Structure formats: structure tokens, C-alpha cells
């Protein structure tokens, strides 16, 4: 299986390192940065391509690690050529683009795998499994945090709202996807954000409440306000029988606080944790390889999951803009 990687920045090199732990051949690299593309090509003995058409024709799978606004055109071109596709999150800049990408891949009979890597982090996977086993009962409240420093220079594509969608689409989409994975489909969104500059491009912090169709609530906060190199994530999932907790900056991977049937007292149950056996991006690429190779039919994240996460993020952006709740189904 020959993999072509489009984009040789942070995500491209991260995906390449993950693929290197599978039996695939990293056969092609395409990047606007000649230094980065040459370095990746040397490391993996791959060919440097000068355009997307050349790379697509030379590989079996196209792995797209480019800025969000480029995803749509590249996916459409790869699908037209009959090539399977891995696409970094968020799947697309707009709902319409995401729908067109999914339709093109379905019609071409190719896979569209969306790289929502949080679904491969061990703490988040373990929490999901605890919920599925019913150990904490019916999920009522999910609290998720993802906060980091402001990425790139001020003139980076990250801070061009038309290209990236801003912090809510680029960063918080991770937790919108996870909340939906754990608590089910989202009906409506209410959001507030704070910007350091006038207009959406100065977005620093967002607070979003998701109302799930089953009545559960998710409280999601995200930000680009920390000083470098700080990056903090946290999760809590509360059910009617207990609480799963992974505090920000904690050395304890996961803990459960259960209500005792006898006394109503809470007891702490430590979930055994160990240092990461492997990078979650490697776990993700191994899973994608197994799917592409036909070794498993179980796809942890589908293209429709990617579309749903985009809908939620865009609903949050609209809600923050209007100061009103927004129904996810209205985002088209």
C-alpha cells in the first residue's frame, strides 16, 4: 500500500511518523514548503511531487494534512481518481463542502477516513468504554476542556476566519466530536466567545453548551489564550451512578467516583494507568491501515462523524455571533 502525504508541516510529519509504524510505503510527498518536503522525502525515501495530480496518480491512499480550506478541492480530486483518502480534521470549512466530499467518495467507491485523533487517546477511549458498559449509569453531563497557546504567527491561515473557521472549528471540533461520541447526537448549541481583537480573527476563548437529543448536556471550553508551550485538556463525564474524571495536568490518567448503593457515599476507584504505549497518532494510523487493508470492518470515526462535528462547530460559531441558541440541523 503506497501512501502519499499532502502537507509536510506539523500534521504531515506526525501522520508520516504514524504510518511508519505500519507496513505501508510512504511513497510521495507534496508541500508548498520545499525544505520540509525534501526533508520528509529523504527520511522515508519518498518522491517529492510538484502538484497534487502527480501525487494522486502515484499512490493508493492520499493523506491530506493541509490547511482546512484546501481539504475540499483535494478530496474531490483524489476521489475522482479513485483513491482512498485520509483527511485531517475538521473535514471541511463548510457543511456543503463536507457533504460534497462524502458524496464524491461514496459515488467513487473510495474510503474517506477523518482523522479525529481524540478518539484514539487512551484516557478518552477508556472513558467511552466505561460509559458503554453502563458503569456510571445514564450520562447527564459531559465537561471537556482544550486550551493552548495561539498557533502560528498572526498572519497565519489559522487566524483567517474564512480559511480556518477560527478556534471553535479548528480546536474545539475535537471535543464536539468526542461529546457526540459519548453522549449522542446534538440537537442545539449555545455559545459565547471572547476575542482579543475586533472581529472573529482575534478569537481567544470559547464556551459552548451542547444539548444532546437524549437530554444530556455537554459543557465544552476551548482557547488559544495560554502562553507557549502550555496545552491543557480535561474531561468529566457524570452519570446518575458516578463520575469519570481526567483533570487537566493530572498525572492520574483516569478516575471514577462512584455512588455507593448502601450509603450514598462516594468511593474513588482508580483506573490503572501507564505511560502511553504509543503515540495516539500511531494508533490512529494503525487503525486506518487495518480498515484500508480489510483487516477490520469496524471504523472508529466515519466521514459522517466528521460532517456532524463540522455542523456542531459551525452552529457554535453562529450562536456566538448571534447570542442565540442554534439548532444543529439548521446548519447547511
Backbone torsions as a table, in degrees:
resi	resn	phi	psi	omega
1	UNK	NA	122.8	-177.1
2	UNK	-102.4	125.0	-177.3
3	UNK	-106.3	134.2	172.2
4	UNK	-113.5	127.1	-177.1
5	UNK	-106.2	124.8	178.5
6	UNK	-104.1	113.6	-174.9
7	UNK	106.6	120.4	-177.7
8	UNK	-118.0	27.0	175.3
9	UNK	-85.3	-150.5	-176.3
10	UNK	-58.7	-49.5	-176.8
11	UNK	-70.0	-37.8	178.6
12	UNK	-62.0	-45.6	179.6
13	UNK	-68.4	-33.1	177.5
14	UNK	-67.2	-44.8	176.9
15	UNK	-62.9	-42.0	179.7
16	UNK	-59.3	-43.3	179.3
17	UNK	-63.2	-35.8	176.4
18	UNK	-68.3	-46.4	178.5
19	UNK	-60.1	-31.4	-178.3
20	UNK	-63.6	-15.8	177.1
21	UNK	-95.1	13.6	175.9
22	UNK	-122.4	171.3	-179.0
23	UNK	-76.0	4.7	-176.3
24	UNK	-72.7	165.6	170.9
25	UNK	-107.5	121.9	172.2
26	UNK	-78.1	100.6	-167.3
27	UNK	-98.3	-25.7	-174.6
28	UNK	-145.4	150.0	178.9
29	UNK	-136.1	137.8	174.5
30	UNK	-135.3	128.5	179.3
31	UNK	-154.2	151.3	174.2
32	UNK	-73.5	-15.9	-179.9
33	UNK	-99.7	105.5	-175.7
34	UNK	-64.5	-31.9	179.8
35	UNK	-66.3	-46.8	-179.8
36	UNK	-65.4	-43.3	-178.9
37	UNK	-66.0	-39.2	178.2
38	UNK	-65.9	-39.3	180.0
39	UNK	-64.9	-44.7	179.1
40	UNK	-65.1	-41.6	180.0
41	UNK	-61.5	-42.2	178.4
42	UNK	-63.8	-43.1	-176.8
43	UNK	-62.2	-39.6	-174.5
44	UNK	-109.3	8.6	179.7
45	UNK	55.8	45.5	-178.5
46	UNK	-104.8	167.7	178.2
47	UNK	-92.8	136.7	173.8
48	UNK	-86.9	126.7	-179.7
49	UNK	-105.5	151.1	-177.9
50	UNK	-96.9	-12.1	178.7
51	UNK	-153.7	161.7	-174.7
52	UNK	-66.0	-36.1	-179.5
53	UNK	-62.6	-41.2	179.4
54	UNK	-63.3	-44.8	-179.9
55	UNK	-64.8	-46.0	-178.5
56	UNK	-57.2	-41.8	-177.0
57	UNK	-69.9	-15.2	-173.1
58	UNK	-104.3	-0.7	-174.1
59	UNK	-133.7	170.5	176.9
60	UNK	-96.9	-31.1	-177.2
61	UNK	-132.6	132.7	178.1
62	UNK	-105.4	120.8	-179.9
63	UNK	-105.6	110.9	-172.1
64	UNK	-98.4	111.3	-178.8
65	UNK	-121.9	42.1	-177.3
66	UNK	-100.3	170.9	173.8
67	UNK	-55.1	150.7	-171.1
68	UNK	-53.3	-41.1	-174.2
69	UNK	-67.7	-12.0	178.9
70	UNK	-95.1	-10.4	-173.6
71	UNK	-59.5	-46.5	-172.7
72	UNK	-58.2	-54.3	-176.1
73	UNK	-62.2	-40.0	-177.9
74	UNK	-70.6	-40.1	176.8
75	UNK	-64.2	-42.9	-179.6
76	UNK	-61.1	-40.6	-178.8
77	UNK	-69.2	-41.3	179.4
78	UNK	-67.2	-40.5	179.2
79	UNK	-63.7	-40.9	179.0
80	UNK	-61.4	-27.4	178.9
81	UNK	-89.2	0.3	177.3
82	UNK	77.3	27.5	-178.0
83	UNK	-105.0	139.5	174.1
84	UNK	-66.4	154.8	-170.2
85	UNK	-136.4	135.2	164.2
86	UNK	-110.1	132.0	-178.2
87	UNK	-130.5	128.9	177.1
88	UNK	-62.5	157.3	174.8
89	UNK	-78.2	159.1	-16.7
90	UNK	-67.6	152.8	-175.3
91	UNK	-53.7	-42.1	-176.9
92	UNK	-155.2	170.7	179.3
93	UNK	-80.9	-27.2	-179.2
94	UNK	-134.3	161.0	176.4
95	UNK	-62.9	-43.3	-179.2
96	UNK	-60.1	-43.2	177.8
97	UNK	-60.7	-45.7	-179.1
98	UNK	-61.4	-42.0	178.9
99	UNK	-63.1	-41.9	179.1
100	UNK	-64.5	-38.5	178.9
101	UNK	-64.6	-44.9	179.7
102	UNK	-63.8	-43.8	179.8
103	UNK	-63.2	-43.2	-179.6
104	UNK	-62.6	-42.4	-179.5
105	UNK	-69.6	-40.0	177.5
106	UNK	-62.7	-46.2	-178.7
107	UNK	-65.9	-31.5	180.0
108	UNK	-84.6	-8.8	-179.5
109	UNK	71.6	31.7	179.9
110	UNK	-117.0	156.4	179.4
111	UNK	-82.9	142.7	173.4
112	UNK	-123.3	104.3	-175.2
113	UNK	-104.1	122.8	-175.4
114	UNK	-100.9	128.1	-171.6
115	UNK	-87.1	71.1	172.2
116	UNK	-88.3	86.4	-167.1
117	UNK	-68.8	-21.2	179.6
118	UNK	-59.2	-28.6	176.8
119	UNK	-67.1	-4.8	180.0
120	UNK	-115.6	-0.5	175.5
121	UNK	-75.6	132.0	-170.5
122	UNK	-60.2	-38.1	179.5
123	UNK	-64.4	-41.4	-178.8
124	UNK	-70.6	-37.4	176.6
125	UNK	-65.7	-43.6	179.7
126	UNK	-63.1	-40.5	178.8
127	UNK	-63.8	-42.5	177.5
128	UNK	-60.2	-41.6	-179.2
129	UNK	-65.8	-39.1	177.7
130	UNK	-61.6	-42.7	177.8
131	UNK	-62.5	-45.7	-177.2
132	UNK	-63.9	-32.2	178.5
133	UNK	-76.8	-7.4	178.1
134	UNK	78.9	16.1	-174.1
135	UNK	-67.1	-31.4	179.3
136	UNK	-105.3	11.8	178.2
137	UNK	77.3	-154.8	-178.4
138	UNK	-74.5	127.7	-179.6
139	UNK	-68.6	130.3	180.0
140	UNK	-115.2	-43.2	-175.9
141	UNK	-138.0	133.0	174.1
142	UNK	-119.2	131.5	176.9
143	UNK	-122.4	124.4	-176.7
144	UNK	-132.0	138.0	179.6
145	UNK	-129.4	138.6	174.7
146	UNK	-148.8	108.3	-175.0
147	UNK	-138.1	136.2	-176.2
148	UNK	-147.0	-172.4	174.4
149	UNK	-82.1	163.1	-179.7
150	UNK	-69.8	121.8	-174.3
151	UNK	-76.6	145.9	171.4
152	UNK	63.1	176.2	174.2
153	UNK	-71.5	167.6	-177.3
154	UNK	-62.1	-24.2	179.6
155	UNK	-94.0	12.3	178.2
156	UNK	-67.6	155.9	176.9
157	UNK	-60.8	-24.4	177.8
158	UNK	-55.9	-33.3	-172.7
159	UNK	-101.9	11.8	169.6
160	UNK	-100.5	104.3	-171.9
161	UNK	-57.5	-34.8	179.9
162	UNK	-66.5	-27.0	-178.2
163	UNK	-90.8	-38.8	-172.7
164	UNK	-109.2	-23.8	-172.0
165	UNK	82.5	-2.1	179.2
166	UNK	79.6	-173.1	-173.4
167	UNK	-60.7	-36.8	-176.9
168	UNK	-65.3	-38.5	178.9
169	UNK	-83.1	-39.9	-174.9
170	UNK	-77.0	-41.8	-174.3
171	UNK	-102.0	-52.9	-173.3
172	UNK	-70.4	-15.8	178.8
173	UNK	-58.2	-29.0	175.6
174	UNK	-55.0	-49.9	-173.9
175	UNK	-81.6	-26.5	171.3
176	UNK	-61.1	-43.6	178.3
177	UNK	-63.8	-44.5	-177.4
178	UNK	-66.5	-42.2	179.1
179	UNK	-58.3	-43.3	178.5
180	UNK	-65.9	-38.1	178.7
181	UNK	-61.2	-38.7	-175.5
182	UNK	-86.6	-42.4	-170.5
183	UNK	-111.0	-1.5	175.8
184	UNK	96.9	178.0	-175.2
185	UNK	-57.0	148.8	-176.6
186	UNK	-101.3	133.5	-179.8
187	UNK	-92.1	-48.5	-176.3
188	UNK	-144.7	163.3	-174.2
189	UNK	-135.9	138.3	170.0
190	UNK	-130.0	130.3	-171.7
191	UNK	-140.4	151.3	170.7
192	UNK	-133.5	147.6	174.9
193	UNK	-140.1	164.8	179.8
194	UNK	-127.9	134.1	-179.1
195	UNK	-121.0	143.0	178.0
196	UNK	-84.1	-15.1	179.5
197	UNK	-130.2	163.6	175.2
198	UNK	-68.3	138.9	178.4
199	UNK	91.1	168.9	-174.2
200	UNK	-69.7	-21.2	-174.3
201	UNK	-71.4	-12.6	179.9
202	UNK	-98.1	14.2	-174.9
203	UNK	-55.9	127.5	-178.6
204	UNK	-117.1	-34.9	-172.1
205	UNK	-146.9	142.2	177.3
206	UNK	-137.6	143.1	174.9
207	UNK	-128.2	123.0	-171.3
208	UNK	-130.7	131.5	174.7
209	UNK	-107.6	121.3	176.9
210	UNK	-102.5	128.4	172.2
211	UNK	-101.4	114.6	-178.3
212	UNK	-82.4	156.8	-176.0
213	UNK	-64.2	-24.1	179.1
214	UNK	-88.3	5.2	178.1
215	UNK	97.3	-12.6	177.6
216	UNK	-66.9	154.7	176.8
217	UNK	-118.8	139.9	172.4
218	UNK	-118.6	132.3	179.7
219	UNK	-109.5	108.8	-173.9
220	UNK	-118.1	124.9	175.9
221	UNK	-123.3	144.7	179.5
222	UNK	-147.6	156.3	180.0
223	UNK	-163.2	155.1	172.1
224	UNK	-116.6	39.8	-170.8
225	UNK	-107.9	-5.9	-176.6
226	UNK	-79.0	155.6	171.7
227	UNK	-75.8	150.2	176.0
228	UNK	-63.8	145.5	-0.8
229	UNK	-101.4	28.9	-172.6
230	UNK	-62.9	138.6	174.6
231	UNK	-150.2	122.3	-176.2
232	UNK	-129.1	135.8	172.4
233	UNK	-130.4	154.6	177.2
234	UNK	-155.4	154.0	174.8
235	UNK	-143.7	146.6	169.2
236	UNK	-139.2	137.0	174.8
237	UNK	-131.0	114.2	-177.3
238	UNK	-105.5	129.1	174.2
239	UNK	-119.9	-179.1	-178.0
240	UNK	-77.2	-3.3	177.5
241	UNK	-118.9	-9.8	-178.4
242	UNK	176.0	-177.9	-174.8
243	UNK	-132.5	132.3	170.4
244	UNK	-99.1	135.5	-175.5
245	UNK	-138.8	133.7	170.8
246	UNK	-134.6	89.8	-174.6
247	UNK	-67.5	151.7	176.7
248	UNK	-61.5	132.3	176.3
249	UNK	74.4	6.2	-176.7
250	UNK	-76.9	145.0	174.6
251	UNK	-85.6	-9.6	176.3
252	UNK	-90.9	116.0	-175.0
253	UNK	-58.0	-42.6	-175.6
254	UNK	-158.5	145.9	175.2
255	UNK	-140.4	151.8	176.6
256	UNK	-121.4	134.8	175.9
257	UNK	-116.0	110.0	-172.7
258	UNK	-104.8	150.6	172.2
259	UNK	-88.9	127.2	179.6
260	UNK	-75.7	133.0	178.0
261	UNK	-64.9	-30.2	-174.2
262	UNK	-76.8	-47.6	-170.9
263	UNK	-118.1	-14.5	-174.9
264	UNK	83.0	-3.3	177.7
265	UNK	-70.9	159.0	177.8
266	UNK	-98.8	142.5	176.6
267	UNK	-125.0	139.1	177.9
268	UNK	-89.0	127.8	176.1
269	UNK	-119.7	114.1	-178.8
270	UNK	-79.9	130.0	173.1
271	UNK	-87.1	120.6	-176.9
272	UNK	-53.8	132.1	-179.7
273	UNK	-128.2	155.2	177.7
274	UNK	-146.5	161.1	175.8
275	UNK	-54.8	149.3	-177.5
276	UNK	-53.9	126.1	178.0
277	UNK	-68.7	-33.0	177.4
278	UNK	-154.6	161.4	179.1
279	UNK	-63.9	136.2	-179.9
280	UNK	-58.2	-29.0	176.9
281	UNK	-67.5	-33.2	175.2
282	UNK	-67.4	-43.7	176.3
283	UNK	-57.7	-41.6	179.6
284	UNK	-62.3	-47.9	-179.0
285	UNK	-67.2	-34.5	175.7
286	UNK	-63.4	-39.8	177.6
287	UNK	-65.2	-45.4	178.9
288	UNK	-61.3	-39.9	177.8
289	UNK	-61.4	-44.3	-179.6
290	UNK	-61.1	-38.7	178.3
291	UNK	-68.1	-48.5	-178.6
292	UNK	-64.1	-33.3	-177.1
293	UNK	-85.3	-3.2	180.0
294	UNK	78.9	15.5	-179.3
295	UNK	-80.9	-19.9	176.7
296	UNK	-147.4	145.9	176.2
297	UNK	-100.3	-2.4	-177.2
298	UNK	-88.8	106.6	179.8
299	UNK	-98.3	117.6	-173.7
300	UNK	-68.8	-33.1	177.8
301	UNK	-136.1	125.5	-177.2
302	UNK	-99.0	168.3	175.2
303	UNK	-62.8	-32.4	178.0
304	UNK	-69.1	-31.9	172.3
305	UNK	-62.9	-42.2	177.7
306	UNK	-61.2	-41.2	177.1
307	UNK	-63.8	-43.6	-179.3
308	UNK	-61.8	-40.0	179.5
309	UNK	-65.6	-38.6	176.2
310	UNK	-63.0	-43.4	179.3
311	UNK	-58.6	-45.5	-178.6
312	UNK	-63.6	-45.3	-178.7
313	UNK	-62.5	-43.3	-179.9
314	UNK	-68.8	-32.9	174.1
315	UNK	-64.4	-38.6	178.0
316	UNK	-64.6	-43.0	178.1
317	UNK	-60.9	-43.6	179.6
318	UNK	-66.0	-40.3	179.5
319	UNK	-64.9	-42.6	178.4
320	UNK	-62.8	-33.5	-179.2
321	UNK	-72.2	-38.5	-173.3
322	UNK	-100.7	-12.4	-175.8
323	UNK	61.6	32.0	178.4
324	UNK	-132.3	153.2	172.7
325	UNK	-63.8	147.5	-179.3
326	UNK	-128.6	131.1	175.4
327	UNK	-77.6	133.1	-177.1
328	UNK	-63.6	-36.5	-177.6
329	UNK	-65.6	-16.7	179.1
330	UNK	-81.8	-8.3	-178.8
331	UNK	-85.4	107.2	-178.5
332	UNK	-128.8	NA	NA
